[in-house]
Amino acid sequence: MKMRNGKGQVEYAKERLVKAVNQVLGIVRRNGRSRKVGLALVLMILVGGRASVRNAAETFGLDYANLLEALGELEDAWRDWRSCLGW
C-alpha cells in the first residue's frame, strides 16, 4: 500500500519509530542524562511496556508527563512498525 507522499507503509512506520526514539533521547539529553540512559528507556518500552515509567522518571530526574507522552508515542510507533512487518 502506498501512502500519499509516495512512501510505503513500512517506510512510513519506520520513520515514525525513528522520530519517536529521537524524541525520547532528546528529553533525556535535555535533562543532562547520557544517551545510554535514553536508550535504556527506549528498550524498556520496546521490551516491557510502560509499567515503570514513573519509577524511571524519578530515578533519572526526568519530567514524568513529557516522558510518558514520548514513550506513548514510541509504543504506538513500535506497534505500527511491527504490524507492518507482520510480527
N, C-alpha and C positions, 0 to 999 in steps of 0.2 A: 504494500500500500504506500502510495506517495503522499507526502504532506504538501501543503500549499506552497512552501518555499522550495519544492523540488527534492527535499531530502526524504529518505526513507524513514519509516517508523523507528527502526533500530538506531539509526544515526541520531535522530531527534532525542530518543530516550538516553542515549549515551551522553550527548551534550548536556542534557538536563542533570544527569548524575554527576558529571564533572563540575558543573556550576554549583550544585548542592554541596559537594565535597569542599570546593574552594570557599564557599560561604562559611562553612563550619571552621575551616582553617583560618579564615580572616578574623572571625570572632575570637578565636583562641589567641592568635598572634597580637591582636589589638589589646588584649589583656595581659600582654607580656609573657605569655607561656610559649613553650617551644612548639615547633611543627610536630614533634613526636607526640606531644600531648594531644594535639589536634587529630593526628592520625589514629591514636588510640581511641579517642571518642568516636571517630568515624567507624572504626572496626567494631567498637562496642555496639553501635546501632545496627550495622550490617549483619552482625552475628546474633546478637541477643535481644534486639528491640530497645525500647525506651525505658525499661524498668528502673534504671538507676541514674537517670539524667539529673535529678535534683542532687543526689549524692556527688556525682561528678562535678556539677556546678559549684557546690560548696567546697569540695576538695581542692579544686583548682582556682577558686575565687572568680568564677565567671558569672555573668548575668543570666539567671535561670530562664527568664522569659525569652530573651534573644536566642539563647542556646536551644530551648525547647522548640521554638519556631524553626530554626535552621535544621535541627535534627529531624523534625517532622517532614520538612521538605526533602531531606536526604532519604528518609524512609520511603516516602512516596515515589521518588525518582528511582530508587533501587528496585522497588516492587514493579514499576513500569518497565524498567530495563530487563528485569528477569522474565517478565511475561512476554516481552518481545522476542526473547531468545527461547521461549518455551520451557523455562525452568519451573 
